[in-house]
């Protein structure tokens, strides 16, 4: 090329089983084949579980994300909002592909920023899905354990008179 620039190819690879697991990899290389190979290896290493939830009643299998989530990368901010069963994925083709590979059937999406930058947009949606297990909802609270306070546990001892 002119002025000594070297051409590099950048690739993004999404790996998903449509059952709650997804991985995203990015790589740049001198050749297209090397970029794709490197990105697919990185995507396999970054394979993460996705938590699914319900919208409304807990009937049937989980079909959407559990709560509203926000992910950011670069200037792109993506918001995923749970949707009722049968809605489908409402969003751009890029976010639709990521959510389909993750196994999410119904979801609303909202984007702020320069979503034309494909890499930042992909990683913003991916970062949003990564957060699904970090948000604590009531089903993860566990059973409460009711223990006696120290005052209740030692009332007999504390009620005794002190002998001098």
Secondary structure, DSSP 8 states (H G I E B T S, - for coil): -GGG----EEEEEEEE-SSSEEEEEEEEESSHHHHHHHHHHHHHHT-EE---B-SSS--SS--B-SS-EEEEETTEEEEEEE--TT--EES-HHHHHHHHHHT--SEEEEEES-TTSHHHHHHHHHHHHHGGGTS--GGGS--------HHHHTHHHHHS----
